[in-house]
Amino acid sequence: MSNAASARIAMLDTPASAPATKDTAASAGPARPRVVIVGAGFGGLAAAKALAKAPVEVTLVDRRNYHLFQPLLYQVATAGLSPADIASPIRAIMRDQANAHVLMARVEGVDKETREVIASDRRIPYDYLILATGARHAYFGHDEWEGVAPGLKKIEDATAIRRRILLAFELAEGTEDEAERRRLLNFVIVGGGPTGVEMAGAIAELAKRALAKDFRKIDPRQTRVILVEAGPRVLATFPETLSAHARRSLERLGVEVMLGNAVTQCDEGGVVVAGTRIEARTVIWGAGVAASSAAKWIGAEKDRAGRIKVEADLSVPGHPEIFAIGDTALALGKDGKPVPGVAPAAKQMGWYAARLIAAKVAGQPFTRPFRYRDYGNLATIGRKAAVADFGWARMHGWPAWLLWGVAHIYFLIGFRNRLAVILNWTWAYFRFSGGVRLITDVKN
Ligand SMILES: Cc1cc2nc3c(=O)[nH]c(=O)nc-3n(C[C@H](O)[C@H](O)[C@H](O)COP(=O)(O)OP(=O)(O)OC[C@H]3O[C@@H](n4cnc5c(N)ncnc54)[C@H](O)[C@@H]3O)c2cc1C
């Protein structure tokens, strides 16, 4: 788009129904094309950083003021790490990027006609728009289960789950009712994907090692951790041999793995699986994801999970100036299969969209389609086992766990976070301490 056109869009009146404020900070100075990126997760942040040297004004909008390293959320939920270990302020990350402006705002829509992003209290004009708003939990039509079976997506989810888990032990210590004590010490995890497997392994270790000597009336080692998976194996995206390794590792930790049956009921008292009721106070949901509302904002075609169906260059059909990336986009790989919803895919899409925009702004041709490069898949089971699949090589056990640890520390943003995680893990590894056992936000 020409500079004149950009200026015209910036001067369009705000429609009567829209809030009055108009964000002009990103368009101050000589009119450079404005790139608005919604979402500072893996995809959005990668795109913003990749535009550092491009002659554009970047506005990075997020409803939160921090970037979250979701792969380690389960460690916050199971008292292994603190929230600050896995989150970094977006402003601090973008501090040195002169062409970037960070805005904390919840986006609620997009006006494609005027080319403006509609946030809670303002409109943000764009020449190029990157939608990188990720995904949330899906309850397969049973949204009422969310209250009793929280999923793990945000820091608030992780601290709420941590509270639930730790409170269950406290209440079990305090009750005289044997049936209630058993219910309190039953933990059900729904979904045998990486999150479910990681949660199950970590809760089992917390109960059987870290908490083992902390109580007098109960024996936390009596805890039952039950992992329910509707499919025939855990970690279905891994090769069968690694799924089998993962299952054995879980069982060594004392986790009961129930395969081939879905949860058909979920309430305050527990769950029903294959017609059998399992009494449990703590049920954790790790079974499904749905994309953000971004498809609705732009009226785009979406798949069943709500992902925007994008072109081969990640643009939205009919809108070469709008891109959707990461978990909120449905991009197809060379094999015609959807690119998986993982952090490396979101980052690669962010880099790609940024390169394409930079080329367009420079008037250079850019016809190469997006190609996802799969560098491998990792999942951990407790403190000693993991599985790793690189296609050309497979690993399991302790070497895979070491690799998992190194990879996760390497990809954490910020020196302080890396150091904190290394220290926490080392301490926990040798002391079995389960260090961050704080029950916060208790209503007294
Ligand atoms: C518990 C868990 C464990 C995972 N483990 C792994 C793993 O081990 N390896 C791996 O590769 N992947 C893992 N993933 C998946 C990975 O985290 C996602 O694929 C990745 O985060 C997708 O990146 P994204 O940029 O699309 O979205 P996200 O990283 O989710 O970022 C979306 C951003 O958009 C913002 N946003 C959303 N809506 C709005 C709005 N309306 N207004 C403003 N801002 C908004 C959010 O605040 C967020 O910052 C895991 C995910 C979870 C939940």
The ligand as a MOL file (V3000), in Angstrom:
LIG
                    3D

  0  0  0     0  0            999 V3000
M  V30 BEGIN CTAB
M  V30 COUNTS 53 58 0 0 0
M  V30 BEGIN ATOM
M  V30 1 C 0.1140 -26.2130 28.6830 0
M  V30 2 C 0.7230 -26.1210 27.3190 0
M  V30 3 C 1.9000 -26.7990 27.0280 0
M  V30 4 C 2.4770 -26.7100 25.7660 0
M  V30 5 N 3.6520 -27.3790 25.5370 0
M  V30 6 C 4.2670 -27.2170 24.3600 0
M  V30 7 C 5.5370 -27.8080 24.1280 0
M  V30 8 O 6.0810 -28.4960 24.9930 0
M  V30 9 N 6.1340 -27.6010 22.9150 0
M  V30 10 C 5.5490 -26.8340 21.9500 0
M  V30 11 O 6.1360 -26.6500 20.8920 0
M  V30 12 N 4.3370 -26.2910 22.1220 0
M  V30 13 C 3.6920 -26.4550 23.3070 0
M  V30 14 N 2.4660 -25.8730 23.5120 0
M  V30 15 C 1.8060 -25.1790 22.3910 0
M  V30 16 C 2.3890 -23.7920 22.1990 0
M  V30 17 O 2.4470 -23.1150 23.4370 0
M  V30 18 C 1.5260 -23.0470 21.2000 0
M  V30 19 O 1.5280 -23.7540 19.9960 0
M  V30 20 C 2.0490 -21.6540 20.9700 0
M  V30 21 O 1.9840 -20.9070 22.1540 0
M  V30 22 C 1.2580 -20.9600 19.8640 0
M  V30 23 O 1.7760 -19.6810 19.6920 0
M  V30 24 P 0.8160 -18.4910 19.2480 0
M  V30 25 O 1.6880 -17.3100 19.0490 0
M  V30 26 O -0.0600 -18.9290 18.1530 0
M  V30 27 O -0.1680 -18.2490 20.4880 0
M  V30 28 P 0.1560 -17.9460 22.0050 0
M  V30 29 O 1.5640 -18.2310 22.3420 0
M  V30 30 O -0.9120 -18.6170 22.7820 0
M  V30 31 O -0.0440 -16.3680 22.0970 0
M  V30 32 C -1.2720 -15.7600 21.8840 0
M  V30 33 C -1.1920 -14.3600 22.4630 0
M  V30 34 O -2.3300 -13.6350 22.0390 0
M  V30 35 C -2.8230 -12.8820 23.1130 0
M  V30 36 N -4.2520 -12.6570 22.8720 0
M  V30 37 C -5.2030 -13.6020 22.7100 0
M  V30 38 N -6.3980 -13.0040 22.5100 0
M  V30 39 C -6.1810 -11.6780 22.5360 0
M  V30 40 C -7.0220 -10.5430 22.3980 0
M  V30 41 N -8.3270 -10.6630 22.1860 0
M  V30 42 N -6.4780 -9.3150 22.4900 0
M  V30 43 C -5.1450 -9.1690 22.7100 0
M  V30 44 N -4.3080 -10.2150 22.8670 0
M  V30 45 C -4.8180 -11.4500 22.7690 0
M  V30 46 C -2.5670 -13.7720 24.3340 0
M  V30 47 O -2.5550 -13.0030 25.5330 0
M  V30 48 C -1.2130 -14.3580 23.9900 0
M  V30 49 O -0.1460 -13.5800 24.4850 0
M  V30 50 C 1.8590 -25.9400 24.7670 0
M  V30 51 C 0.6700 -25.2600 25.0420 0
M  V30 52 C 0.1040 -25.3440 26.3000 0
M  V30 53 C -1.1670 -24.5900 26.6060 0
M  V30 END ATOM
M  V30 BEGIN BOND
M  V30 1 1 1 2
M  V30 2 1 2 3
M  V30 3 2 2 52
M  V30 4 2 3 4
M  V30 5 1 4 5
M  V30 6 1 4 50
M  V30 7 2 5 6
M  V30 8 1 6 7
M  V30 9 1 6 13
M  V30 10 2 7 8
M  V30 11 1 7 9
M  V30 12 1 9 10
M  V30 13 2 10 11
M  V30 14 1 10 12
M  V30 15 2 12 13
M  V30 16 1 13 14
M  V30 17 1 14 15
M  V30 18 1 14 50
M  V30 19 1 15 16
M  V30 20 1 16 17
M  V30 21 1 16 18
M  V30 22 1 18 19
M  V30 23 1 18 20
M  V30 24 1 20 21
M  V30 25 1 20 22
M  V30 26 1 22 23
M  V30 27 1 23 24
M  V30 28 2 24 25
M  V30 29 1 24 26
M  V30 30 1 24 27
M  V30 31 1 27 28
M  V30 32 2 28 29
M  V30 33 1 28 30
M  V30 34 1 28 31
M  V30 35 1 31 32
M  V30 36 1 32 33
M  V30 37 1 33 34
M  V30 38 1 33 48
M  V30 39 1 34 35
M  V30 40 1 35 36
M  V30 41 1 35 46
M  V30 42 1 36 37
M  V30 43 1 36 45
M  V30 44 2 37 38
M  V30 45 1 38 39
M  V30 46 1 39 40
M  V30 47 2 39 45
M  V30 48 1 40 41
M  V30 49 2 40 42
M  V30 50 1 42 43
M  V30 51 2 43 44
M  V30 52 1 44 45
M  V30 53 1 46 47
M  V30 54 1 46 48
M  V30 55 1 48 49
M  V30 56 2 50 51
M  V30 57 1 51 52
M  V30 58 1 52 53
M  V30 END BOND
M  V30 END CTAB
M  END
